[in-house]
Amino acid sequence: RWFQTPSQVFYHAATEHGGKDVYPGQCLWEGCEPFQRQRFSFITHLQDKHCSRDALLAGLKQDEIGQAGNQKPPNK
């Protein structure tokens, strides 16, 4: 999904994936370390590691680089 602000990403991740009835016990963010965390530790982890402006911009840049590598070169 796309969000307008980092705080919207954090709110979505914290409520939809970190809620007490849905949190699976570890961070499932692509590329993240798959070790067990308590739910409140996970919320802090989300904010610090994945939902800061810098982290989201870095992820977007990586995604753009990956997509550019999958495109066919234009015909001349």
PDB file as gemmi writes it, atoms N, CA and C in Angstrom:
CRYST1    1.000    1.000    1.000  90.00  90.00  90.00 P 1                      
ATOM      1  N   ARG A   1       0.838  -1.191   0.000  1.00  0.00           N  
ATOM      2  CA  ARG A   1       0.000   0.000   0.000  1.00  0.00           C  
ATOM      3  C   ARG A   1       0.872   1.239   0.000  1.00  0.00           C  
ATOM      4  N   TRP A   2       0.298   2.327  -0.465  1.00  0.00           N  
ATOM      5  CA  TRP A   2       0.979   3.618  -0.471  1.00  0.00           C  
ATOM      6  C   TRP A   2       0.334   4.538   0.562  1.00  0.00           C  
ATOM      7  N   PHE A   3       1.171   5.315   1.243  1.00  0.00           N  
ATOM      8  CA  PHE A   3       0.710   6.249   2.249  1.00  0.00           C  
ATOM      9  C   PHE A   3       1.336   7.607   1.970  1.00  0.00           C  
ATOM     10  N   GLN A   4       0.700   8.650   2.447  1.00  0.00           N  
ATOM     11  CA  GLN A   4       1.184  10.002   2.204  1.00  0.00           C  
ATOM     12  C   GLN A   4       2.324  10.418   3.138  1.00  0.00           C  
ATOM     13  N   THR A   5       2.363   9.869   4.339  1.00  0.00           N  
ATOM     14  CA  THR A   5       3.375  10.288   5.312  1.00  0.00           C  
ATOM     15  C   THR A   5       3.948   9.069   6.039  1.00  0.00           C  
ATOM     16  N   PRO A   6       5.157   9.213   6.581  1.00  0.00           N  
ATOM     17  CA  PRO A   6       5.722   8.136   7.393  1.00  0.00           C  
ATOM     18  C   PRO A   6       4.845   7.786   8.597  1.00  0.00           C  
ATOM     19  N   SER A   7       4.185   8.778   9.183  1.00  0.00           N  
ATOM     20  CA  SER A   7       3.336   8.476  10.345  1.00  0.00           C  
ATOM     21  C   SER A   7       2.143   7.616   9.938  1.00  0.00           C  
ATOM     22  N   GLN A   8       1.645   7.761   8.726  1.00  0.00           N  
ATOM     23  CA  GLN A   8       0.559   6.896   8.256  1.00  0.00           C  
ATOM     24  C   GLN A   8       1.049   5.467   8.059  1.00  0.00           C  
ATOM     25  N   VAL A   9       2.284   5.309   7.575  1.00  0.00           N  
ATOM     26  CA  VAL A   9       2.870   3.962   7.440  1.00  0.00           C  
ATOM     27  C   VAL A   9       2.988   3.326   8.819  1.00  0.00           C  
ATOM     28  N   PHE A  10       3.514   4.091   9.764  1.00  0.00           N  
ATOM     29  CA  PHE A  10       3.686   3.572  11.121  1.00  0.00           C  
ATOM     30  C   PHE A  10       2.349   3.190  11.738  1.00  0.00           C  
ATOM     31  N   TYR A  11       1.363   4.058  11.617  1.00  0.00           N  
ATOM     32  CA  TYR A  11       0.047   3.763  12.190  1.00  0.00           C  
ATOM     33  C   TYR A  11      -0.526   2.483  11.596  1.00  0.00           C  
ATOM     34  N   HIS A  12      -0.445   2.338  10.280  1.00  0.00           N  
ATOM     35  CA  HIS A  12      -0.949   1.122   9.627  1.00  0.00           C  
ATOM     36  C   HIS A  12      -0.208  -0.108  10.148  1.00  0.00           C  
ATOM     37  N   ALA A  13       1.118  -0.058  10.123  1.00  0.00           N  
ATOM     38  CA  ALA A  13       1.907  -1.224  10.544  1.00  0.00           C  
ATOM     39  C   ALA A  13       1.655  -1.569  12.007  1.00  0.00           C  
ATOM     40  N   ALA A  14       1.594  -0.556  12.856  1.00  0.00           N  
ATOM     41  CA  ALA A  14       1.406  -0.798  14.293  1.00  0.00           C  
ATOM     42  C   ALA A  14       0.027  -1.357  14.598  1.00  0.00           C  
ATOM     43  N   THR A  15      -1.002  -0.870  13.917  1.00  0.00           N  
ATOM     44  CA  THR A  15      -2.355  -1.326  14.235  1.00  0.00           C  
ATOM     45  C   THR A  15      -2.736  -2.602  13.490  1.00  0.00           C  
ATOM     46  N   GLU A  16      -2.374  -2.702  12.227  1.00  0.00           N  
ATOM     47  CA  GLU A  16      -2.772  -3.861  11.427  1.00  0.00           C  
ATOM     48  C   GLU A  16      -1.851  -5.069  11.593  1.00  0.00           C  
ATOM     49  N   HIS A  17      -0.582  -4.824  11.929  1.00  0.00           N  
ATOM     50  CA  HIS A  17       0.380  -5.915  12.024  1.00  0.00           C  
ATOM     51  C   HIS A  17       0.985  -6.061  13.421  1.00  0.00           C  
ATOM     52  N   GLY A  18       0.772  -5.075  14.287  1.00  0.00           N  
ATOM     53  CA  GLY A  18       1.336  -5.123  15.628  1.00  0.00           C  
ATOM     54  C   GLY A  18       0.302  -5.101  16.731  1.00  0.00           C  
ATOM     55  N   GLY A  19      -0.957  -5.200  16.349  1.00  0.00           N  
ATOM     56  CA  GLY A  19      -2.019  -5.240  17.352  1.00  0.00           C  
ATOM     57  C   GLY A  19      -1.939  -6.508  18.186  1.00  0.00           C  
ATOM     58  N   LYS A  20      -2.488  -6.464  19.407  1.00  0.00           N  
ATOM     59  CA  LYS A  20      -2.329  -7.618  20.304  1.00  0.00           C  
ATOM     60  C   LYS A  20      -2.992  -8.881  19.773  1.00  0.00           C  
ATOM     61  N   ASP A  21      -3.981  -8.764  18.912  1.00  0.00           N  
ATOM     62  CA  ASP A  21      -4.634  -9.957  18.376  1.00  0.00           C  
ATOM     63  C   ASP A  21      -4.040 -10.438  17.052  1.00  0.00           C  
ATOM     64  N   VAL A  22      -3.118  -9.659  16.475  1.00  0.00           N  
ATOM     65  CA  VAL A  22      -2.573 -10.040  15.166  1.00  0.00           C  
ATOM     66  C   VAL A  22      -1.057 -10.151  15.126  1.00  0.00           C  
ATOM     67  N   TYR A  23      -0.355  -9.615  16.113  1.00  0.00           N  
ATOM     68  CA  TYR A  23       1.110  -9.611  16.072  1.00  0.00           C  
ATOM     69  C   TYR A  23       1.646 -11.036  16.096  1.00  0.00           C  
ATOM     70  N   PRO A  24       2.449 -11.434  15.073  1.00  0.00           N  
ATOM     71  CA  PRO A  24       2.933 -12.811  14.980  1.00  0.00           C  
ATOM     72  C   PRO A  24       4.157 -13.125  15.837  1.00  0.00           C  
ATOM     73  N   GLY A  25       4.707 -12.145  16.557  1.00  0.00           N  
ATOM     74  CA  GLY A  25       5.852 -12.419  17.427  1.00  0.00           C  
ATOM     75  C   GLY A  25       7.180 -12.010  16.839  1.00  0.00           C  
ATOM     76  N   GLN A  26       7.198 -11.643  15.587  1.00  0.00           N  
ATOM     77  CA  GLN A  26       8.427 -11.172  14.959  1.00  0.00           C  
ATOM     78  C   GLN A  26       8.092 -10.219  13.826  1.00  0.00           C  
ATOM     79  N   CYS A  27       9.072  -9.436  13.421  1.00  0.00           N  
ATOM     80  CA  CYS A  27       8.874  -8.487  12.325  1.00  0.00           C  
ATOM     81  C   CYS A  27       8.884  -9.250  11.005  1.00  0.00           C  
ATOM     82  N   LEU A  28       7.881  -9.012  10.193  1.00  0.00           N  
ATOM     83  CA  LEU A  28       7.779  -9.679   8.897  1.00  0.00           C  
ATOM     84  C   LEU A  28       8.113  -8.750   7.733  1.00  0.00           C  
ATOM     85  N   TRP A  29       8.664  -7.573   8.051  1.00  0.00           N  
ATOM     86  CA  TRP A  29       9.054  -6.623   7.006  1.00  0.00           C  
ATOM     87  C   TRP A  29      10.122  -7.291   6.147  1.00  0.00           C  
ATOM     88  N   GLU A  30       9.977  -7.215   4.848  1.00  0.00           N  
ATOM     89  CA  GLU A  30      10.916  -7.864   3.925  1.00  0.00           C  
ATOM     90  C   GLU A  30      12.348  -7.425   4.211  1.00  0.00           C  
ATOM     91  N   GLY A  31      13.232  -8.400   4.377  1.00  0.00           N  
ATOM     92  CA  GLY A  31      14.640  -8.125   4.632  1.00  0.00           C  
ATOM     93  C   GLY A  31      15.004  -7.925   6.093  1.00  0.00           C  
ATOM     94  N   CYS A  32      14.036  -7.978   6.976  1.00  0.00           N  
ATOM     95  CA  CYS A  32      14.308  -7.757   8.403  1.00  0.00           C  
ATOM     96  C   CYS A  32      14.716  -9.062   9.087  1.00  0.00           C  
ATOM     97  N   GLU A  33      15.456  -8.907  10.194  1.00  0.00           N  
ATOM     98  CA  GLU A  33      15.885 -10.065  10.976  1.00  0.00           C  
ATOM     99  C   GLU A  33      14.656 -10.771  11.574  1.00  0.00           C  
ATOM    100  N   PRO A  34      14.542 -12.083  11.376  1.00  0.00           N  
ATOM    101  CA  PRO A  34      13.338 -12.797  11.851  1.00  0.00           C  
ATOM    102  C   PRO A  34      13.447 -13.325  13.278  1.00  0.00           C  
ATOM    103  N   PHE A  35      13.815 -12.484  14.239  1.00  0.00           N  
ATOM    104  CA  PHE A  35      13.865 -12.998  15.611  1.00  0.00           C  
ATOM    105  C   PHE A  35      12.709 -12.470  16.444  1.00  0.00           C  
ATOM    106  N   GLN A  36      12.421 -13.197  17.506  1.00  0.00           N  
ATOM    107  CA  GLN A  36      11.269 -12.912  18.365  1.00  0.00           C  
ATOM    108  C   GLN A  36      11.434 -11.568  19.080  1.00  0.00           C  
ATOM    109  N   ARG A  37      10.338 -10.832  19.148  1.00  0.00           N  
ATOM    110  CA  ARG A  37      10.283  -9.563  19.885  1.00  0.00           C  
ATOM    111  C   ARG A  37       8.967  -9.518  20.647  1.00  0.00           C  
ATOM    112  N   GLN A  38       9.012  -8.912  21.810  1.00  0.00           N  
ATOM    113  CA  GLN A  38       7.766  -8.610  22.497  1.00  0.00           C  
ATOM    114  C   GLN A  38       7.032  -7.553  21.683  1.00  0.00           C  
ATOM    115  N   ARG A  39       5.727  -7.497  21.800  1.00  0.00           N  
ATOM    116  CA  ARG A  39       4.916  -6.601  20.963  1.00  0.00           C  
ATOM    117  C   ARG A  39       5.327  -5.134  21.114  1.00  0.00           C  
ATOM    118  N   PHE A  40       5.556  -4.663  22.323  1.00  0.00           N  
ATOM    119  CA  PHE A  40       5.933  -3.262  22.490  1.00  0.00           C  
ATOM    120  C   PHE A  40       7.331  -2.986  21.934  1.00  0.00           C  
ATOM    121  N   SER A  41       8.204  -3.963  22.005  1.00  0.00           N  
ATOM    122  CA  SER A  41       9.523  -3.830  21.388  1.00  0.00           C  
ATOM    123  C   SER A  41       9.374  -3.752  19.865  1.00  0.00           C  
ATOM    124  N   PHE A  42       8.441  -4.508  19.332  1.00  0.00           N  
ATOM    125  CA  PHE A  42       8.165  -4.475  17.897  1.00  0.00           C  
ATOM    126  C   PHE A  42       7.693  -3.087  17.462  1.00  0.00           C  
ATOM    127  N   ILE A  43       6.833  -2.464  18.246  1.00  0.00           N  
ATOM    128  CA  ILE A  43       6.324  -1.133  17.913  1.00  0.00           C  
ATOM    129  C   ILE A  43       7.487  -0.141  17.850  1.00  0.00           C  
ATOM    130  N   THR A  44       8.377  -0.195  18.827  1.00  0.00           N  
ATOM    131  CA  THR A  44       9.558   0.673  18.815  1.00  0.00           C  
ATOM    132  C   THR A  44      10.444   0.357  17.619  1.00  0.00           C  
ATOM    133  N   HIS A  45      10.623  -0.915  17.345  1.00  0.00           N  
ATOM    134  CA  HIS A  45      11.421  -1.365  16.195  1.00  0.00           C  
ATOM    135  C   HIS A  45      10.843  -0.802  14.898  1.00  0.00           C  
ATOM    136  N   LEU A  46       9.530  -0.883  14.729  1.00  0.00           N  
ATOM    137  CA  LEU A  46       8.892  -0.324  13.528  1.00  0.00           C  
ATOM    138  C   LEU A  46       9.229   1.146  13.352  1.00  0.00           C  
ATOM    139  N   GLN A  47       9.061   1.903  14.421  1.00  0.00           N  
ATOM    140  CA  GLN A  47       9.305   3.343  14.356  1.00  0.00           C  
ATOM    141  C   GLN A  47      10.763   3.640  14.020  1.00  0.00           C  
ATOM    142  N   ASP A  48      11.685   2.964  14.684  1.00  0.00           N  
ATOM    143  CA  ASP A  48      13.110   3.249  14.517  1.00  0.00           C  
ATOM    144  C   ASP A  48      13.686   2.715  13.201  1.00  0.00           C  
ATOM    145  N   LYS A  49      13.306   1.507  12.839  1.00  0.00           N  
ATOM    146  CA  LYS A  49      13.966   0.829  11.718  1.00  0.00           C  
ATOM    147  C   LYS A  49      13.223   0.958  10.393  1.00  0.00           C  
ATOM    148  N   HIS A  50      11.914   0.959  10.403  1.00  0.00           N  
ATOM    149  CA  HIS A  50      11.167   0.875   9.148  1.00  0.00           C  
ATOM    150  C   HIS A  50      10.315   2.083   8.805  1.00  0.00           C  
ATOM    151  N   CYS A  51       9.861   2.837   9.776  1.00  0.00           N  
ATOM    152  CA  CYS A  51       8.869   3.888   9.503  1.00  0.00           C  
ATOM    153  C   CYS A  51       9.393   5.306   9.639  1.00  0.00           C  
ATOM    154  N   SER A  52      10.692   5.458   9.775  1.00  0.00           N  
ATOM    155  CA  SER A  52      11.236   6.818   9.768  1.00  0.00           C  
ATOM    156  C   SER A  52      11.254   7.310   8.321  1.00  0.00           C  
ATOM    157  N   ARG A  53      11.284   8.597   8.152  1.00  0.00           N  
ATOM    158  CA  ARG A  53      11.322   9.177   6.804  1.00  0.00           C  
ATOM    159  C   ARG A  53      12.523   8.635   6.028  1.00  0.00           C  
ATOM    160  N   ASP A  54      13.696   8.612   6.658  1.00  0.00           N  
ATOM    161  CA  ASP A  54      14.908   8.143   5.984  1.00  0.00           C  
ATOM    162  C   ASP A  54      14.819   6.676   5.593  1.00  0.00           C  
ATOM    163  N   ALA A  55      14.283   5.841   6.487  1.00  0.00           N  
ATOM    164  CA  ALA A  55      14.152   4.414   6.176  1.00  0.00           C  
ATOM    165  C   ALA A  55      13.192   4.188   5.024  1.00  0.00           C  
ATOM    166  N   LEU A  56      12.093   4.912   5.003  1.00  0.00           N  
ATOM    167  CA  LEU A  56      11.119   4.747   3.927  1.00  0.00           C  
ATOM    168  C   LEU A  56      11.670   5.249   2.597  1.00  0.00           C  
ATOM    169  N   LEU A  57      12.403   6.348   2.609  1.00  0.00           N  
ATOM    170  CA  LEU A  57      13.018   6.841   1.376  1.00  0.00           C  
ATOM    171  C   LEU A  57      14.069   5.867   0.851  1.00  0.00           C  
ATOM    172  N   ALA A  58      14.852   5.282   1.751  1.00  0.00           N  
ATOM    173  CA  ALA A  58      15.851   4.296   1.340  1.00  0.00           C  
ATOM    174  C   ALA A  58      15.176   3.070   0.724  1.00  0.00           C  
ATOM    175  N   GLY A  59      14.080   2.621   1.315  1.00  0.00           N  
ATOM    176  CA  GLY A  59      13.341   1.480   0.765  1.00  0.00           C  
ATOM    177  C   GLY A  59      12.745   1.789  -0.588  1.00  0.00           C  
ATOM    178  N   LEU A  60      12.238   2.999  -0.747  1.00  0.00           N  
ATOM    179  CA  LEU A  60      11.677   3.410  -2.033  1.00  0.00           C  
ATOM    180  C   LEU A  60      12.757   3.441  -3.101  1.00  0.00           C  
ATOM    181  N   LYS A  61      13.921   3.952  -2.737  1.00  0.00           N  
ATOM    182  CA  LYS A  61      15.031   4.008  -3.690  1.00  0.00           C  
ATOM    183  C   LYS A  61      15.449   2.597  -4.102  1.00  0.00           C  
ATOM    184  N   GLN A  62      15.538   1.674  -3.136  1.00  0.00           N  
ATOM    185  CA  GLN A  62      15.886   0.283  -3.447  1.00  0.00           C  
ATOM    186  C   GLN A  62      14.857  -0.345  -4.379  1.00  0.00           C  
ATOM    187  N   ASP A  63      13.593  -0.046  -4.142  1.00  0.00           N  
ATOM    188  CA  ASP A  63      12.522  -0.572  -4.983  1.00  0.00           C  
ATOM    189  C   ASP A  63      12.645  -0.039  -6.405  1.00  0.00           C  
ATOM    190  N   GLU A  64      12.954   1.248  -6.548  1.00  0.00           N  
ATOM    191  CA  GLU A  64      13.115   1.848  -7.869  1.00  0.00           C  
ATOM    192  C   GLU A  64      14.304   1.242  -8.601  1.00  0.00           C  
ATOM    193  N   ILE A  65      15.397   0.999  -7.881  1.00  0.00           N  
ATOM    194  CA  ILE A  65      16.578   0.380  -8.483  1.00  0.00           C  
ATOM    195  C   ILE A  65      16.243  -1.034  -8.948  1.00  0.00           C  
ATOM    196  N   GLY A  66      15.517  -1.774  -8.129  1.00  0.00           N  
ATOM    197  CA  GLY A  66      15.111  -3.133  -8.502  1.00  0.00           C  
ATOM    198  C   GLY A  66      14.205  -3.157  -9.716  1.00  0.00           C  
ATOM    199  N   GLN A  67      13.286  -2.222  -9.789  1.00  0.00           N  
ATOM    200  CA  GLN A  67      12.387  -2.161 -10.934  1.00  0.00           C  
ATOM    201  C   GLN A  67      13.137  -1.764 -12.191  1.00  0.00           C  
ATOM    202  N   ALA A  68      14.082  -0.857 -12.088  1.00  0.00           N  
ATOM    203  CA  ALA A  68      14.852  -0.421 -13.251  1.00  0.00           C  
ATOM    204  C   ALA A  68      15.683  -1.581 -13.796  1.00  0.00           C  
ATOM    205  N   GLY A  69      16.176  -2.438 -12.924  1.00  0.00           N  
ATOM    206  CA  GLY A  69      16.963  -3.597 -13.361  1.00  0.00           C  
ATOM    207  C   GLY A  69      16.126  -4.653 -14.050  1.00  0.00           C  
ATOM    208  N   ASN A  70      14.810  -4.641 -13.826  1.00  0.00           N  
ATOM    209  CA  ASN A  70      13.935  -5.636 -14.435  1.00  0.00           C  
ATOM    210  C   ASN A  70      13.330  -5.170 -15.757  1.00  0.00           C  
ATOM    211  N   GLN A  71      13.596  -3.922 -16.128  1.00  0.00           N  
ATOM    212  CA  GLN A  71      13.011  -3.397 -17.360  1.00  0.00           C  
ATOM    213  C   GLN A  71      13.884  -3.778 -18.543  1.00  0.00           C  
ATOM    214  N   LYS A  72      13.244  -3.979 -19.678  1.00  0.00           N  
ATOM    215  CA  LYS A  72      13.972  -4.269 -20.900  1.00  0.00           C  
ATOM    216  C   LYS A  72      14.537  -2.969 -21.456  1.00  0.00           C  
ATOM    217  N   PRO A  73      15.733  -3.008 -22.023  1.00  0.00           N  
ATOM    218  CA  PRO A  73      16.267  -1.784 -22.627  1.00  0.00           C  
ATOM    219  C   PRO A  73      15.442  -1.390 -23.840  1.00  0.00           C  
ATOM    220  N   PRO A  74      15.302  -0.095 -24.099  1.00  0.00           N  
ATOM    221  CA  PRO A  74      14.499   0.330 -25.244  1.00  0.00           C  
ATOM    222  C   PRO A  74      15.158  -0.077 -26.551  1.00  0.00           C  
ATOM    223  N   ASN A  75      14.326  -0.361 -27.544  1.00  0.00           N  
ATOM    224  CA  ASN A  75      14.826  -0.685 -28.879  1.00  0.00           C  
ATOM    225  C   ASN A  75      15.297   0.583 -29.556  1.00  0.00           C  
ATOM    226  N   LYS A  76      16.410   0.488 -30.269  1.00  0.00           N  
ATOM    227  CA  LYS A  76      16.923   1.678 -30.972  1.00  0.00           C  
ATOM    228  C   LYS A  76      16.507   1.657 -32.413  1.00  0.00           C  
TER     229      LYS A  76                                                      
END                                                                             
